[in-house]
Amino acid sequence: MERRTAWHTTDDSNAGADDVWTLDQFGDQFQKAITLCGISEDPIYDDSDDEESDEEETIDSDHDSDAPCNNDHNSDVLQPDKDKTSNGKRKIEPYKNKYMSRVLLAEMKVALSRQFDMLTPQQQKQGIGEHIQERLLAVSLQLGLIAVSVQEPSTGEEHFSHVIQSLEQRAHHPRCINLLLSALNQMGLLWAERFENAKAKHYLLKSSEHYNKYKEDSSCVAPIAISDLFLKVKECEDHTSGDGLTAGNIMTVADEGETDNANAGQLGHWADFEQLHTYTFYFLAQVCGHLDESADSARYCHATLHRQLADTIAFEPLEWSNNASQLSVYYSSQKDYKMACYLMSASWIMLGNNAPPCNSAKELHTRYQSVKVELEQRIGSYCVKILQDSEYALEAENENPVATANSEEPSHSASSQWEEKKFVGLDPEAVESLEGKLPGCLVKDYEGARVAFLVGLEHLEKVSSYFTLSDHASRHTEAVQSISRLYQGLAAFEPQPDRRSKMHKRRVDLLLNLLNELNPQFYLSVCRQLRYELAETYSNMAQCKEEPQPLDDSSTSSQQGAKVASLMLSSIDHYKLFINSYRATTGELPTRFPDEAERAALVAYFHMGRLWNKIKSANRSQAIVNLTNSINSFKEVVDYATRCPESQGKISEELELCKEMVQLLPLKLAQLRA
């Protein structure tokens, strides 16, 4: 096999000092540009009069004074202290580090192009031209990344497109595949940021196709890392050799012709290649989510988690734990409770195995606690959903026991292949142990509901303690509302009315305490939710205390009847407060409620009419008032539906009942008045 070299580096009497760069200089400049690009930007004004930061000192000291470039120009670029305001504060432009990086890459591009133009026919025959072109593409790729990061997406798109088009004929070469996958991923990300998710998916799928094709065709040859395209491996020691090489000729990682194919494969490594494909799946999961392709999004997300566990270099356990628990929310929504339970357990194990030491940085502890409390919130919400779905299933079974008995629970079919989705690398016994503490299916009775309730309550109380009302009002409110729904779900399986009533009373206490602490001026939407839920809860309490037979003259029954009436009136009051919150400053209700609140407002009127009609009163005058209020409430729904016919589809069942009651109740009222 003909031995190829990167390029000739001996002195050329016809070339100036600035015409030739060594590979070391190219590699140093490329790494310097990448480092600069990754440094966070300084503030616009720096109050400090101290010397340059450590990062700037490192960059400045690392800059090779022997590099064949305009040293005066480079010196200006890397000396930000020269730009100061009159009061001594250093003024830094936005993206300055990235602009500095772009200058270095532009110098490389000029030098590489000059190298390419200086190649002899013999060097072209050796393939050195291809090597230089690949280095130019590496520079273009980095320029594209910088362009996107400085809000120049069109320029970035041009660079990425250039890389993709230039590699069409050499896509699956070990020196090219990482360049291609990276460019395709970046094109996908760029189009996703433009909300063109279909185009984004196209580029990401192309990246996945090239990955699979390379694995099939070149599984024994490890790809060359992009930065290694500039890495020198060997320099010829002989003054001349049989193939015409002279001292100063160098061999690079990019030159797979140095040895046979087996050894050439050892020059590269798979880490970057596999990590790029992990990014492809990660981006696909998000893009498919935006395209409402939930199943594909979950599949790519799950694959991403699998691949991240295998990536020992770039693996980030806190991010993995957060993503795993987030994926559990999708499976829970699909009623695949077993998989949701497994993901939350795996997330918890990963989190527990990577708790930061006591002497770790404060930022790490803060991030750890943030991920942990998000997981606590998701476990609590999962338990709420288990209880709610179990209640719906119980109601369906009571309505049609034959159909329910013959139907298969949806979660079974969804979980049929779940064993294949288990993660390799986690302690299976630890995961299974924690998994056994979470409800992995719908509950059938009070004991099962109690288990789900206690698990959810434990985690949600920690969330409400972490997100205090004074510092995180919205998150604290969300946690308290979830706790209220836990009690609601447990009450659905409690056979004793008095115990059910106490559970609803606990909800009232939670919600009222929260409502009294919130200012409606700043938390109007939350206050509306709480009012509505309180109205429903008082109504549930009244239902628990209602006697099935008419009230008699006994003192006990009279007290019970008075309690029921009081609870119904409390429910009505909160429905009224909910509706009145939509009044304008003039005191008038809107002609039409906001779309998101329209059904809730009309159903509130419906329930008010129903409650007024159910309140028992021995006083004839009060009974007339109650019945009149009931008719007026039902009439509000009928009149609104007539005025806004578009709303009728939202309340079709309630509207028919309201129309019927508006016809019947006046007859009852006439009898009372007679």
C-alpha positions as CSV (number, residue, x, y, z in Angstrom):
1,M,0.0,0.0,0.0
2,E,1.3,3.4,-0.9
3,R,2.2,5.4,2.2
4,R,0.6,8.8,2.4
5,T,1.5,11.8,4.4
6,A,-0.4,14.8,5.6
7,W,1.8,17.4,4.0
8,H,5.4,18.5,3.6
9,T,6.7,20.7,6.4
10,T,10.3,21.2,5.4
11,D,11.5,24.7,4.6
12,D,10.6,25.9,1.1
13,S,12.7,28.7,-0.2
14,N,9.8,29.9,-2.4
15,A,7.4,30.1,0.6
16,G,7.3,32.7,3.3
17,A,7.1,32.0,7.0
18,D,3.4,32.7,7.0
19,D,2.6,30.3,4.2
20,V,3.1,27.0,6.1
21,W,1.6,25.9,9.4
22,T,2.7,22.8,11.2
23,L,0.1,20.2,12.3
24,D,0.9,21.1,16.0
25,Q,0.0,24.7,15.2
26,F,-3.2,23.7,13.5
27,G,-4.2,21.4,16.3
28,D,-3.4,24.0,19.0
29,Q,-5.3,26.7,17.2
30,F,-8.3,24.4,16.7
31,Q,-8.5,23.4,20.3
32,K,-8.0,27.0,21.4
33,A,-10.9,28.1,19.2
34,I,-13.1,25.4,20.7
35,T,-12.1,26.4,24.2
36,L,-12.8,30.0,23.6
37,C,-16.2,29.2,22.1
38,G,-17.1,27.3,25.3
39,I,-16.1,30.0,27.7
40,S,-19.2,31.9,29.1
41,E,-19.4,35.5,28.2
42,D,-18.3,38.2,30.6
43,P,-20.7,40.8,31.9
44,I,-21.1,44.0,29.8
45,Y,-19.2,45.9,32.5
46,D,-16.8,44.4,34.9
47,D,-16.5,46.3,38.2
48,S,-13.3,44.5,39.1
49,D,-9.9,46.3,38.5
50,D,-8.0,43.0,39.0
51,E,-6.0,41.2,36.4
52,E,-7.5,39.1,33.7
53,S,-9.5,36.0,34.7
54,D,-7.8,32.7,34.9
55,E,-9.6,31.6,31.7
56,E,-8.2,34.6,29.8
57,E,-4.7,34.1,31.2
58,T,-4.8,30.5,30.1
59,I,-5.9,31.4,26.6
60,D,-3.3,34.2,26.4
61,S,-0.4,32.1,27.7
62,D,-1.4,29.2,25.5
63,H,-1.4,31.3,22.4
64,D,1.6,30.2,20.3
65,S,3.7,33.2,19.4
66,D,5.3,31.2,16.6
67,A,2.0,30.5,14.9
68,P,2.1,31.6,11.2
69,C,-0.5,34.3,11.6
70,N,-0.7,38.1,12.1
71,N,0.6,38.3,15.7
72,D,-0.3,41.9,16.1
73,H,-3.9,41.3,15.0
74,N,-4.2,38.3,17.2
75,S,-2.7,40.1,20.2
76,D,-5.5,42.8,19.9
77,V,-8.1,40.1,19.8
78,L,-6.9,38.4,22.9
79,Q,-6.4,41.5,25.0
80,P,-9.9,42.6,26.1
81,D,-8.4,44.9,28.8
82,K,-7.6,47.5,26.1
83,D,-11.3,48.3,25.8
84,K,-12.2,50.1,29.0
85,T,-14.6,52.9,29.8
86,S,-13.5,56.2,31.4
87,N,-14.4,55.0,34.9
88,G,-12.1,52.0,34.6
89,K,-14.7,49.4,34.0
90,R,-13.9,46.9,31.3
91,K,-16.5,46.9,28.5
92,I,-17.1,43.5,26.9
93,E,-19.2,43.1,23.8
94,P,-21.8,40.2,23.7
95,Y,-20.4,37.0,22.3
96,K,-16.9,38.4,22.4
97,N,-15.3,35.0,23.2
98,K,-17.1,33.4,20.3
99,Y,-16.1,36.2,18.0
100,M,-12.5,35.7,19.1
101,S,-12.9,32.0,18.3
102,R,-14.3,32.8,14.9
103,V,-11.1,34.9,14.2
104,L,-8.9,32.0,15.0
105,L,-10.9,29.6,12.8
106,A,-10.9,32.1,9.9
107,E,-7.1,32.2,10.1
108,M,-7.0,28.4,10.0
109,K,-9.3,28.4,7.0
110,V,-7.0,30.7,5.1
111,A,-3.9,28.7,6.0
112,L,-5.5,25.4,5.1
113,S,-6.7,26.8,1.8
114,R,-3.2,28.0,1.1
115,Q,-1.8,24.6,2.0
116,F,-4.3,23.0,-0.4
117,D,-3.3,25.3,-3.2
118,M,0.4,24.5,-2.7
119,L,0.0,20.8,-3.0
120,T,2.1,19.1,-5.7
121,P,0.5,16.4,-8.0
122,Q,2.4,13.8,-6.0
123,Q,0.9,15.0,-2.8
124,Q,-2.6,15.1,-4.4
125,K,-2.0,11.5,-5.5
126,Q,-1.1,10.5,-1.9
127,G,-4.5,11.8,-0.7
128,I,-3.2,14.8,1.2
129,G,-5.7,17.0,-0.5
130,E,-8.6,14.9,1.0
131,H,-7.1,15.3,4.4
132,I,-6.9,19.1,4.1
133,Q,-10.5,19.2,2.8
134,E,-11.6,17.3,5.8
135,R,-9.8,19.7,8.1
136,L,-11.5,22.6,6.3
137,L,-14.9,20.9,6.9
138,A,-14.1,20.6,10.6
139,V,-13.4,24.3,10.6
140,S,-16.6,25.0,8.7
141,L,-18.6,22.9,11.2
142,Q,-17.2,24.8,14.1
143,L,-17.9,28.1,12.3
144,G,-21.5,27.0,11.9
145,L,-21.8,26.2,15.6
146,I,-20.5,29.7,16.5
147,A,-22.8,31.3,13.9
148,V,-25.9,29.7,15.5
149,S,-24.8,30.6,19.0
150,V,-24.4,34.3,18.1
151,Q,-27.9,34.4,16.6
152,E,-26.8,34.0,13.0
153,P,-28.8,30.9,12.1
154,S,-28.7,31.5,8.3
155,T,-24.9,31.6,8.3
156,G,-24.8,28.5,10.4
157,E,-27.2,26.7,8.0
158,E,-24.8,27.6,5.1
159,H,-21.8,26.1,7.0
160,F,-23.7,22.9,7.9
161,S,-25.1,22.5,4.4
162,H,-21.6,22.9,3.0
163,V,-20.3,20.1,5.2
164,I,-23.2,17.8,4.4
165,Q,-22.9,18.3,0.6
166,S,-19.1,18.0,0.6
167,L,-19.3,14.6,2.3
168,E,-22.0,13.0,0.0
169,Q,-19.4,10.8,-1.7
170,R,-17.3,10.0,1.4
171,A,-20.1,9.8,4.0
172,H,-19.0,6.5,5.5
173,H,-15.3,7.1,5.6
174,P,-13.8,6.8,9.2
175,R,-12.5,10.4,8.8
176,C,-15.8,11.8,7.6
177,I,-18.6,10.1,9.5
178,N,-18.4,12.1,12.7
179,L,-18.4,15.4,10.7
180,L,-21.5,14.3,8.8
181,L,-23.4,13.1,11.9
182,S,-22.6,16.3,13.7
183,A,-23.7,18.5,10.8
184,L,-26.9,16.6,10.3
185,N,-27.7,16.8,14.0
186,Q,-27.1,20.6,14.0
187,M,-29.3,21.1,11.0
188,G,-32.0,19.2,12.8
189,L,-31.6,21.3,15.9
190,L,-31.5,24.5,13.8
191,W,-34.8,23.7,12.0
192,A,-36.4,22.7,15.3
193,E,-35.5,26.1,16.8
194,R,-37.4,27.6,13.8
195,F,-40.4,25.4,14.7
196,E,-40.0,23.5,11.4
197,N,-40.1,20.2,13.2
198,A,-40.9,18.1,10.1
199,K,-37.7,19.4,8.4
200,A,-35.8,18.9,11.7
201,K,-37.0,15.3,11.8
202,H,-35.8,14.7,8.2
203,Y,-32.2,15.7,9.0
204,L,-32.2,13.7,12.3
205,L,-33.5,10.6,10.6
206,K,-30.8,11.0,7.9
207,S,-28.2,11.1,10.7
208,S,-29.6,7.9,12.2
209,E,-29.5,6.2,8.8
210,H,-25.9,7.1,8.3
211,Y,-25.0,5.8,11.7
212,N,-26.7,2.5,11.1
213,K,-25.1,2.2,7.6
214,Y,-21.6,2.9,9.0
215,K,-22.1,0.3,11.8
216,E,-23.1,-2.3,9.1
217,D,-20.3,-1.5,6.7
218,S,-17.4,-0.5,8.9
219,S,-18.0,-2.1,12.2
220,C,-14.3,-3.0,12.5
221,V,-12.9,0.5,11.8
222,A,-13.4,3.1,14.6
223,P,-14.2,6.6,13.4
224,I,-11.7,9.4,13.7
225,A,-12.7,12.1,16.2
226,I,-13.1,15.5,14.6
227,S,-10.3,17.1,16.7
228,D,-8.0,14.2,15.9
229,L,-8.0,15.2,12.2
230,F,-5.3,17.6,13.3
231,L,-3.4,15.2,15.5
232,K,0.1,14.2,14.6
233,V,1.0,10.6,15.2
234,K,4.4,10.0,13.7
235,E,7.2,11.9,12.0
236,C,9.6,10.3,9.5
237,E,13.1,10.0,10.9
238,D,15.0,9.0,7.7
239,H,16.2,11.7,5.5
240,T,14.7,9.8,2.5
241,S,12.8,6.6,2.3
242,G,11.9,4.1,-0.4
243,D,8.6,5.8,-1.1
244,G,10.2,9.2,-1.5
245,L,9.3,10.7,1.9
246,T,11.8,13.0,3.5
247,A,12.4,14.1,7.0
248,G,9.7,16.5,8.1
249,N,6.9,14.5,6.5
250,I,4.3,13.6,9.2
251,M,1.7,10.9,9.7
252,T,-1.7,11.7,11.3
253,V,-4.6,9.9,12.9
254,A,-6.5,11.0,9.9
255,D,-4.2,8.9,7.7
256,E,-5.6,5.4,7.9
257,G,-3.1,4.3,5.3
258,E,-0.2,4.4,7.8
259,T,-0.7,0.7,8.5
260,D,-3.1,-2.1,7.7
261,N,-6.8,-1.7,8.2
262,A,-6.8,-3.5,11.5
263,N,-4.3,-1.2,13.1
264,A,-5.8,1.8,11.4
265,G,-9.1,1.1,13.2
266,Q,-7.2,1.4,16.5
267,L,-6.3,5.0,15.7
268,G,-9.9,6.1,16.1
269,H,-12.4,5.5,18.8
270,W,-16.1,4.9,19.0
271,A,-17.0,7.3,21.9
272,D,-17.7,10.5,19.9
273,F,-19.5,8.5,17.2
274,E,-21.8,6.8,19.7
275,Q,-22.4,10.1,21.6
276,L,-23.4,11.8,18.4
277,H,-26.0,9.1,17.8
278,T,-27.2,9.6,21.4
279,Y,-27.7,13.3,20.6
280,T,-29.7,12.2,17.5
281,F,-32.1,10.2,19.6
282,Y,-32.3,13.0,22.2
283,F,-33.2,15.6,19.6
284,L,-35.7,13.2,17.8
285,A,-37.5,12.6,21.1
286,Q,-38.1,16.3,21.4
287,V,-39.0,16.9,17.8
288,C,-41.5,14.0,17.7
289,G,-43.0,15.4,20.9
290,H,-43.6,18.7,19.1
291,L,-45.1,16.8,16.2
292,D,-47.6,15.1,18.6
293,E,-45.9,11.8,17.8
294,S,-46.0,10.8,21.4
295,A,-45.2,7.1,21.0
296,D,-42.1,7.8,18.8
297,S,-41.0,10.5,21.2
298,A,-41.2,8.1,24.1
299,R,-39.3,5.4,22.1
300,Y,-36.5,7.8,21.3
301,C,-36.4,9.1,24.8
302,H,-36.1,5.5,26.2
303,A,-33.4,4.7,23.7
304,T,-31.5,7.9,24.7
305,L,-31.6,6.8,28.4
306,H,-30.3,3.3,27.4
307,R,-27.4,4.9,25.5
308,Q,-26.6,7.4,28.1
309,L,-26.1,4.6,30.7
310,A,-23.5,3.1,28.4
311,D,-21.7,6.4,27.9
312,T,-19.1,6.3,30.7
313,I,-17.4,9.5,29.5
314,A,-20.3,12.0,29.1
315,F,-22.9,10.4,31.4
316,E,-24.6,12.9,33.7
317,P,-26.6,11.0,36.4
318,L,-28.7,14.0,37.5
319,E,-29.9,14.7,34.0
320,W,-30.5,11.0,33.4
321,S,-32.6,10.7,36.6
322,N,-34.7,13.8,35.7
323,N,-35.3,12.5,32.1
324,A,-36.2,9.0,33.3
325,S,-38.8,10.4,35.7
326,Q,-40.1,12.7,33.0
327,L,-40.6,9.8,30.7
328,S,-42.6,8.0,33.4
329,V,-45.2,10.8,33.0
330,Y,-45.8,9.8,29.4
331,Y,-46.2,6.1,30.3
332,S,-48.6,7.0,33.1
333,S,-50.7,9.0,30.7
334,Q,-50.9,5.9,28.4
335,K,-52.0,3.8,31.4
336,D,-48.8,1.8,31.2
337,Y,-48.5,2.0,35.0
338,K,-45.9,-0.8,35.3
339,M,-43.4,1.0,33.0
340,A,-44.1,4.3,34.7
341,C,-43.4,2.7,38.1
342,Y,-40.2,1.1,36.8
343,L,-38.9,4.4,35.4
344,M,-39.6,6.3,38.6
345,S,-37.8,3.6,40.6
346,A,-34.8,3.6,38.3
347,S,-34.7,7.4,38.6
348,W,-34.8,7.2,42.4
349,I,-32.0,4.6,42.5
350,M,-29.8,6.7,40.1
351,L,-30.4,9.8,42.3
352,G,-29.6,7.9,45.5
353,N,-26.4,6.5,44.0
354,N,-25.2,9.9,43.0
355,A,-25.9,12.1,46.0
356,P,-23.2,14.9,46.2
357,P,-20.7,14.7,49.1
358,C,-21.1,17.2,51.9
359,N,-18.1,19.2,50.7
360,S,-19.4,19.6,47.2
361,A,-20.2,22.9,45.6
362,K,-23.4,24.6,46.7
363,E,-24.6,24.7,43.0
364,L,-24.3,20.9,42.8
365,H,-26.4,20.4,46.0
366,T,-29.0,22.9,44.8
367,R,-29.3,21.1,41.5
368,Y,-29.5,17.7,43.2
369,Q,-32.3,18.9,45.4
370,S,-34.1,20.4,42.4
371,V,-34.0,17.1,40.5
372,K,-35.0,15.2,43.7
373,V,-38.0,17.4,44.4
374,E,-39.2,17.1,40.8
375,L,-39.1,13.3,41.1
376,E,-41.0,13.6,44.4
377,Q,-43.6,15.7,42.6
378,R,-44.0,13.2,39.8
379,I,-44.3,10.2,42.2
380,G,-47.0,12.1,44.0
381,S,-48.8,13.0,40.8
382,Y,-48.5,9.4,39.7
383,C,-50.3,8.2,42.8
384,V,-53.0,10.8,42.2
385,K,-53.5,9.5,38.7
386,I,-53.6,5.9,39.9
387,L,-56.5,6.8,42.3
388,Q,-58.4,8.8,39.7
389,D,-58.1,6.2,37.0
390,S,-59.0,3.5,39.5
391,E,-62.1,5.5,40.5
392,Y,-63.2,5.8,36.8
393,A,-62.6,2.1,36.3
394,L,-64.7,1.3,39.4
395,E,-67.6,3.5,38.1
396,A,-67.4,1.9,34.7
397,E,-67.5,-1.6,36.4
398,N,-70.6,-0.6,38.4
399,E,-72.4,0.7,35.3
400,N,-71.5,-2.3,33.1
401,P,-69.9,-5.2,35.1
402,V,-70.1,-7.7,32.2
403,A,-68.3,-5.5,29.7
404,T,-65.7,-4.5,32.3
405,A,-65.1,-8.2,33.2
406,N,-64.6,-9.1,29.5
407,S,-62.3,-6.2,28.7
408,E,-58.6,-6.2,29.2
409,E,-57.0,-3.5,31.3
410,P,-55.2,-1.1,28.9
411,S,-52.0,-1.2,30.8
412,H,-51.5,-4.9,30.2
413,S,-51.1,-4.6,26.4
414,A,-49.0,-1.5,26.8
415,S,-46.6,-3.3,29.2
416,S,-46.4,-6.6,27.3
417,Q,-42.8,-5.9,26.1
418,W,-41.7,-3.9,29.1
419,E,-39.0,-6.4,30.1
420,E,-37.0,-5.5,27.0
421,K,-37.1,-1.9,28.1
422,K,-35.3,-2.5,31.4
423,F,-32.0,-0.6,31.8
424,V,-28.7,-2.4,31.8
425,G,-26.3,-1.0,34.3
426,L,-28.7,-0.5,37.2
427,D,-28.9,-2.9,40.2
428,P,-32.0,-4.9,39.3
429,E,-32.7,-5.9,42.9
430,A,-32.5,-2.4,44.1
431,V,-34.9,-1.2,41.4
432,E,-37.3,-4.0,42.0
433,S,-37.3,-3.4,45.8
434,L,-38.3,0.2,45.3
435,E,-40.6,-0.6,42.5
436,G,-42.6,-2.9,44.9
437,K,-43.3,0.1,47.1
438,L,-45.1,2.0,44.3
439,P,-48.6,1.0,43.0
440,G,-47.9,-0.6,39.6
441,C,-51.6,-1.1,38.6
442,L,-55.1,0.1,39.3
443,V,-56.4,-0.4,42.8
444,K,-59.6,-2.4,43.4
445,D,-60.4,-1.7,47.1
446,Y,-59.7,0.6,50.0
447,E,-56.6,-1.2,51.1
448,G,-55.0,-0.8,47.7
449,A,-56.1,2.8,47.5
450,R,-54.6,3.5,51.0
451,V,-51.2,2.2,49.8
452,A,-51.2,4.6,46.9
453,F,-52.5,7.4,49.1
454,L,-49.7,7.0,51.7
455,V,-47.0,6.9,49.1
456,G,-48.3,10.0,47.3
457,L,-48.8,11.8,50.6
458,E,-45.3,11.1,51.8
459,H,-43.7,12.6,48.6
460,L,-46.1,15.5,48.1
461,E,-45.7,16.7,51.7
462,K,-41.9,16.9,51.0
463,V,-42.6,18.9,47.9
464,S,-44.9,21.4,49.7
465,S,-42.2,21.8,52.4
466,Y,-39.5,22.4,49.8
467,F,-41.6,24.9,47.7
468,T,-42.7,27.3,50.5
469,L,-45.7,29.5,49.9
470,S,-43.6,32.6,50.4
471,D,-40.9,31.7,47.9
472,H,-42.7,29.4,45.4
473,A,-46.4,30.1,45.7
474,S,-47.4,28.4,42.4
475,R,-45.5,25.2,43.1
476,H,-46.6,25.1,46.7
477,T,-50.2,25.5,45.6
478,E,-49.8,22.7,43.0
479,A,-48.5,20.4,45.7
480,V,-51.4,21.2,48.1
481,Q,-54.0,20.7,45.4
482,S,-52.4,17.3,44.6
483,I,-52.7,16.3,48.3
484,S,-56.3,17.3,48.2
485,R,-56.9,15.1,45.2
486,L,-55.2,12.2,47.1
487,Y,-57.8,12.5,49.8
488,Q,-60.5,12.7,47.1
489,G,-59.2,9.5,45.5
490,L,-59.0,7.7,48.8
491,A,-62.6,8.8,49.7
492,A,-63.9,7.1,46.6
493,F,-63.0,3.7,48.0
494,E,-64.2,4.4,51.6
495,P,-67.5,2.6,52.2
496,Q,-68.4,4.6,55.4
497,P,-70.1,7.9,54.7
498,D,-68.9,9.5,57.9
499,R,-65.2,8.6,57.2
500,R,-65.6,9.9,53.6
501,S,-67.0,13.2,55.0
502,K,-63.9,13.5,57.2
503,M,-61.6,13.0,54.3
504,H,-63.4,15.8,52.4
505,K,-63.2,18.0,55.5
506,R,-59.5,17.5,55.4
507,R,-59.5,18.8,51.8
508,V,-61.6,21.8,52.9
509,D,-59.0,22.7,55.6
510,L,-56.1,22.4,53.2
511,L,-57.7,24.4,50.4
512,L,-59.2,27.1,52.7
513,N,-55.9,27.7,54.5
514,L,-54.1,28.0,51.1
515,L,-56.8,30.3,49.7
516,N,-56.6,32.6,52.7
517,E,-52.9,33.1,52.1
518,L,-53.1,34.0,48.4
519,N,-53.7,37.5,47.1
520,P,-56.3,37.2,44.2
521,Q,-54.8,40.2,42.6
522,F,-51.6,38.3,41.9
523,Y,-52.9,34.7,41.9
524,L,-56.4,35.1,40.4
525,S,-56.3,32.0,38.3
526,V,-55.2,29.8,41.2
527,C,-57.8,31.4,43.5
528,R,-60.5,30.5,40.9
529,Q,-59.3,26.9,40.9
530,L,-59.4,26.7,44.7
531,R,-62.9,28.3,44.8
532,Y,-64.2,25.7,42.3
533,E,-62.6,22.8,44.1
534,L,-63.9,24.0,47.5
535,A,-67.4,24.2,46.0
536,E,-67.2,20.6,44.8
537,T,-65.8,19.4,48.1
538,Y,-68.5,21.0,50.2
539,S,-71.0,19.4,47.9
540,N,-69.4,16.0,48.4
541,M,-69.5,16.5,52.2
542,A,-73.2,17.3,52.0
543,Q,-73.8,14.2,49.9
544,C,-72.0,12.1,52.5
545,K,-74.2,13.5,55.3
546,E,-77.5,13.3,53.4
547,E,-80.0,10.8,54.8
548,P,-81.7,8.6,52.2
549,Q,-85.2,9.1,53.8
550,P,-87.1,12.4,54.4
551,L,-86.2,14.2,57.5
552,D,-88.4,13.5,60.6
553,D,-89.1,15.6,63.6
554,S,-86.3,14.1,65.8
555,S,-83.7,16.4,67.0
556,T,-80.9,14.3,65.5
557,S,-82.4,14.4,62.1
558,S,-83.0,18.2,62.4
559,Q,-79.4,18.8,63.2
560,Q,-78.3,16.6,60.4
561,G,-80.6,18.4,58.0
562,A,-79.3,21.8,59.2
563,K,-75.7,20.5,58.6
564,V,-76.5,19.3,55.1
565,A,-78.1,22.7,54.3
566,S,-75.1,24.6,55.7
567,L,-72.7,22.5,53.5
568,M,-74.8,23.1,50.4
569,L,-74.9,26.8,51.1
570,S,-71.1,26.8,51.5
571,S,-70.8,25.0,48.1
572,I,-73.1,27.6,46.5
573,D,-71.2,30.5,48.0
574,H,-67.9,29.2,46.5
575,Y,-69.5,28.7,43.1
576,K,-70.8,32.3,43.3
577,L,-67.3,33.6,44.2
578,F,-65.9,31.6,41.3
579,I,-68.4,33.2,38.8
580,N,-68.1,36.7,40.3
581,S,-64.3,36.6,39.8
582,Y,-65.0,37.2,36.1
583,R,-67.0,40.4,36.7
584,A,-65.5,43.6,35.2
585,T,-64.7,46.6,37.4
586,T,-68.3,47.8,36.6
587,G,-69.7,44.7,38.3
588,E,-71.1,43.3,35.1
589,L,-70.4,39.7,34.0
590,P,-69.0,39.3,30.5
591,T,-71.4,38.6,27.6
592,R,-69.4,35.4,27.1
593,F,-66.9,33.7,29.5
594,P,-63.3,33.1,28.3
595,D,-63.1,29.9,26.3
596,E,-61.1,28.0,28.9
597,A,-63.5,28.9,31.6
598,E,-66.8,28.7,29.7
599,R,-67.8,25.1,30.6
600,A,-66.7,25.5,34.3
601,A,-68.8,28.6,34.7
602,L,-71.9,27.1,33.1
603,V,-71.5,23.9,35.1
604,A,-71.2,26.0,38.3
605,Y,-74.6,27.6,37.5
606,F,-76.0,24.0,36.9
607,H,-74.7,22.8,40.3
608,M,-76.0,25.9,42.0
609,G,-79.5,25.2,40.6
610,R,-79.3,21.6,41.7
611,L,-78.1,22.5,45.2
612,W,-80.8,25.2,45.7
613,N,-83.4,22.6,44.7
614,K,-82.1,20.0,47.2
615,I,-82.0,22.3,50.3
616,K,-84.8,21.2,52.6
617,S,-86.5,23.9,54.6
618,A,-89.5,23.7,56.9
619,N,-90.1,27.4,56.4
620,R,-92.4,27.9,53.5
621,S,-91.0,31.4,52.6
622,Q,-87.4,30.1,52.6
623,A,-88.5,27.1,50.5
624,I,-89.9,29.5,47.9
625,V,-86.7,31.6,47.9
626,N,-84.6,28.4,47.5
627,L,-86.8,27.2,44.6
628,T,-86.7,30.6,42.9
629,N,-82.9,30.7,43.2
630,S,-82.8,27.2,41.6
631,I,-84.9,28.2,38.7
632,N,-82.8,31.3,38.1
633,S,-79.6,29.3,38.1
634,F,-80.9,26.8,35.6
635,K,-82.3,29.7,33.5
636,E,-78.8,31.3,33.4
637,V,-77.5,28.2,31.6
638,V,-80.4,28.1,29.1
639,D,-80.2,31.9,28.4
640,Y,-76.4,31.7,27.9
641,A,-76.7,28.8,25.5
642,T,-79.3,30.7,23.6
643,R,-77.1,33.8,23.5
644,C,-73.9,31.9,22.6
645,P,-75.0,28.8,20.7
646,E,-71.3,27.9,20.2
647,S,-71.2,26.9,23.8
648,Q,-73.9,24.3,23.6
649,G,-71.5,21.5,22.6
650,K,-69.6,21.9,25.8
651,I,-72.6,21.4,28.1
652,S,-74.9,19.3,26.0
653,E,-76.0,16.9,28.9
654,E,-76.3,19.7,31.5
655,L,-78.2,21.9,29.0
656,E,-80.9,19.4,28.4
657,L,-81.4,18.9,32.2
658,C,-81.5,22.7,32.7
659,K,-84.2,23.1,30.0
660,E,-86.2,20.4,31.6
661,M,-85.9,21.9,35.1
662,V,-86.9,25.4,33.8
663,Q,-90.1,23.8,32.6
664,L,-90.9,21.7,35.7
665,L,-89.8,23.8,38.7
666,P,-92.2,26.7,38.1
667,L,-95.1,24.3,38.5
668,K,-93.6,23.2,41.9
669,L,-93.1,26.9,42.8
670,A,-96.7,27.6,42.0
671,Q,-97.9,24.8,44.3
672,L,-95.8,26.3,47.1
673,R,-97.2,29.7,46.7
674,A,-100.8,28.4,46.5
